């Protein structure tokens, strides 16, 4: 394991040259933001936040967060308007665009580095007016609690989480974010000790001292806010993946856990996959991801109601213009006839109504338990035709979120998994139809 960890450190910890380069870039960008606050008396200060400020950013991977702090008396409308104006004007050379969390913020890409200009309120600890208000307190806490060695342990954990595909708290991933990684190292002391603890995590695992009850698979309390559960953003699936990956790594350490292992679609399963693809008008990645995921959940429910067994579902967007909902079915075709269960014969009114509604079916009878059964022909026995009909009739009744109904009204396509050519959808297909050997391979 020691050799693997040494190699992992080399690909996780930035070199001094990289630190100097990023430091110079960060200083220049901070100056650009500072120049734009002079006409806004509501702004009290501008400062770095996130992994750069805490010294826990990964080699070759940095999102630079610049926080614009405003007086707590600033109205929400002013808060958002000033935040946008400063963000757009300071990043105007770099093609800025809006992203959304609790409040909108401005993002740009500068020299392959994502730069986020985020408004927050200048408040006392615990007097939060926006989610971003905690950032400077997070920074202060981590700088006080983690020395240089532990910061590098955070980097190992982040690289591991990225390698197994569950790093990031955004809606697209629903995984372990940067601050979560830092808090885990704060609690357990090192990367290896964190994994050792994870191997025995239970459902509802609680880390920290909550002041109220939380109903999530992982309850991880924010050290600066005992009312906040950092585990809320982590899906049950990703919590499970983390536990299995920890067990697998400790059993058989490999650099692949940090570098990642490319998944390939299981061709045998592709024949049982349906893909609903559509184009959408540009919007915040956070918004489109949420919409497509909700749409996938709704259509999975529709398929189940139609008699089709959904084994797995997924959603994907290239964050530009293309999105898709994917479904791995037990089979894309089912029996043309189904048995419909009715009431028992002793329930007179219900029995009469059931017989009246089903009298034209193939056959109706009473079973050994005294229940009335009826054999009826399904409207659809082909899943593709079933989805096509539901979506053509009424997108809203099919459960499609209102935000993407206009996009899908302009057109959508339903195809089999073997017909997909899009790069982003192919990647989602690989995850949907194959086994993650990093997680399951060493647990055999």
Secondary structure in CASP SS format (residue, H / E / C, confidence):
PFRMAT SS
TARGET T0000
AUTHOR 0000-0000-0000
METHOD secondary structure of the structure
MODEL  1
X C 1.00
X H 1.00
X H 1.00
X H 1.00
X H 1.00
X H 1.00
X H 1.00
X H 1.00
X H 1.00
X H 1.00
X H 1.00
X H 1.00
X C 1.00
X C 1.00
X C 1.00
X H 1.00
X H 1.00
X H 1.00
X H 1.00
X H 1.00
X H 1.00
X H 1.00
X H 1.00
X H 1.00
X H 1.00
X H 1.00
X H 1.00
X H 1.00
X H 1.00
X H 1.00
X H 1.00
X H 1.00
X H 1.00
X H 1.00
X H 1.00
X C 1.00
X C 1.00
X C 1.00
X C 1.00
X C 1.00
X C 1.00
X C 1.00
X E 1.00
X E 1.00
X E 1.00
X E 1.00
X E 1.00
X E 1.00
X E 1.00
X H 1.00
X H 1.00
X H 1.00
X H 1.00
X H 1.00
X C 1.00
X C 1.00
X C 1.00
X E 1.00
X C 1.00
X C 1.00
X E 1.00
X C 1.00
X E 1.00
X E 1.00
X E 1.00
X E 1.00
X E 1.00
X E 1.00
X E 1.00
X E 1.00
X E 1.00
X C 1.00
X C 1.00
X C 1.00
X C 1.00
X H 1.00
X H 1.00
X H 1.00
X H 1.00
X H 1.00
X H 1.00
X H 1.00
X H 1.00
X H 1.00
X H 1.00
X H 1.00
X H 1.00
X H 1.00
X H 1.00
X H 1.00
X C 1.00
X H 1.00
X H 1.00
X H 1.00
X C 1.00
X C 1.00
X E 1.00
X E 1.00
X E 1.00
X E 1.00
X C 1.00
X C 1.00
X C 1.00
X E 1.00
X E 1.00
X E 1.00
X E 1.00
X E 1.00
X E 1.00
X E 1.00
X C 1.00
X C 1.00
X E 1.00
X E 1.00
X E 1.00
X E 1.00
X E 1.00
X E 1.00
X E 1.00
X E 1.00
X E 1.00
X E 1.00
X C 1.00
X C 1.00
X C 1.00
X C 1.00
X C 1.00
X C 1.00
X C 1.00
X C 1.00
X H 1.00
X H 1.00
X H 1.00
X H 1.00
X H 1.00
X H 1.00
X H 1.00
X H 1.00
X H 1.00
X H 1.00
X H 1.00
X H 1.00
X H 1.00
X H 1.00
X H 1.00
X C 1.00
X C 1.00
X H 1.00
X H 1.00
X H 1.00
X H 1.00
X H 1.00
X H 1.00
X H 1.00
X H 1.00
X H 1.00
X H 1.00
X H 1.00
X H 1.00
X H 1.00
X H 1.00
X H 1.00
X H 1.00
X C 1.00
X C 1.00
X C 1.00
X E 1.00
X C 1.00
X C 1.00
X C 1.00
X C 1.00
X C 1.00
X C 1.00
X C 1.00
X C 1.00
X E 1.00
X C 1.00
X H 1.00
X H 1.00
X H 1.00
X H 1.00
X H 1.00
X H 1.00
X H 1.00
X H 1.00
X H 1.00
X H 1.00
X H 1.00
X C 1.00
X C 1.00
X H 1.00
X H 1.00
X H 1.00
X H 1.00
X H 1.00
X H 1.00
X H 1.00
X H 1.00
X C 1.00
X C 1.00
X C 1.00
X C 1.00
X C 1.00
X C 1.00
X E 1.00
X E 1.00
X E 1.00
X C 1.00
X C 1.00
X C 1.00
X C 1.00
X C 1.00
X C 1.00
X C 1.00
X C 1.00
X C 1.00
X C 1.00
X E 1.00
X E 1.00
X E 1.00
X E 1.00
X E 1.00
X C 1.00
X C 1.00
X E 1.00
X E 1.00
X E 1.00
X E 1.00
X E 1.00
X H 1.00
X H 1.00
X H 1.00
X H 1.00
X C 1.00
X C 1.00
X H 1.00
X H 1.00
X H 1.00
X H 1.00
X H 1.00
X H 1.00
X H 1.00
X H 1.00
X H 1.00
X H 1.00
X H 1.00
X H 1.00
X H 1.00
X H 1.00
X H 1.00
X H 1.00
X C 1.00
X C 1.00
X C 1.00
X C 1.00
X H 1.00
X H 1.00
X H 1.00
X H 1.00
X C 1.00
X C 1.00
X C 1.00
X C 1.00
X C 1.00
X C 1.00
X C 1.00
X H 1.00
X H 1.00
X H 1.00
X H 1.00
X C 1.00
X C 1.00
X E 1.00
X E 1.00
X E 1.00
X E 1.00
X E 1.00
X E 1.00
X E 1.00
X C 1.00
X C 1.00
X C 1.00
X C 1.00
X C 1.00
X H 1.00
X H 1.00
X H 1.00
X H 1.00
X H 1.00
X H 1.00
X H 1.00
X H 1.00
X H 1.00
X H 1.00
X H 1.00
X H 1.00
X H 1.00
X H 1.00
X H 1.00
X H 1.00
X H 1.00
X H 1.00
X H 1.00
X H 1.00
X H 1.00
X C 1.00
X C 1.00
X C 1.00
X C 1.00
X E 1.00
X E 1.00
X E 1.00
X E 1.00
X E 1.00
X E 1.00
X E 1.00
X E 1.00
X C 1.00
X C 1.00
X C 1.00
X C 1.00
X E 1.00
X E 1.00
X E 1.00
X E 1.00
X E 1.00
X E 1.00
X E 1.00
X E 1.00
X C 1.00
X C 1.00
X C 1.00
X E 1.00
X C 1.00
X C 1.00
X C 1.00
X E 1.00
X E 1.00
X E 1.00
X E 1.00
X E 1.00
X E 1.00
X E 1.00
X E 1.00
X C 1.00
X C 1.00
X C 1.00
X H 1.00
X H 1.00
X H 1.00
X H 1.00
X H 1.00
X H 1.00
X H 1.00
X H 1.00
X H 1.00
X H 1.00
X H 1.00
X C 1.00
X C 1.00
X C 1.00
X C 1.00
X E 1.00
X E 1.00
X E 1.00
X E 1.00
X C 1.00
X C 1.00
X C 1.00
X C 1.00
X E 1.00
X E 1.00
X E 1.00
X E 1.00
X E 1.00
X E 1.00
X E 1.00
X C 1.00
X C 1.00
X C 1.00
X C 1.00
X E 1.00
X H 1.00
X H 1.00
X H 1.00
X H 1.00
X H 1.00
X H 1.00
X H 1.00
X H 1.00
X H 1.00
X H 1.00
X H 1.00
X C 1.00
X C 1.00
X C 1.00
X C 1.00
X C 1.00
X C 1.00
X C 1.00
X C 1.00
X H 1.00
X H 1.00
X H 1.00
X H 1.00
X H 1.00
X H 1.00
X H 1.00
X H 1.00
X C 1.00
X C 1.00
X E 1.00
X E 1.00
X E 1.00
X E 1.00
X E 1.00
X H 1.00
X H 1.00
X H 1.00
X C 1.00
X C 1.00
X C 1.00
X H 1.00
X H 1.00
X H 1.00
X H 1.00
X H 1.00
X H 1.00
X H 1.00
X H 1.00
X H 1.00
X H 1.00
X H 1.00
X C 1.00
X C 1.00
X C 1.00
X H 1.00
X H 1.00
X H 1.00
X H 1.00
X H 1.00
X H 1.00
X H 1.00
X C 1.00
END
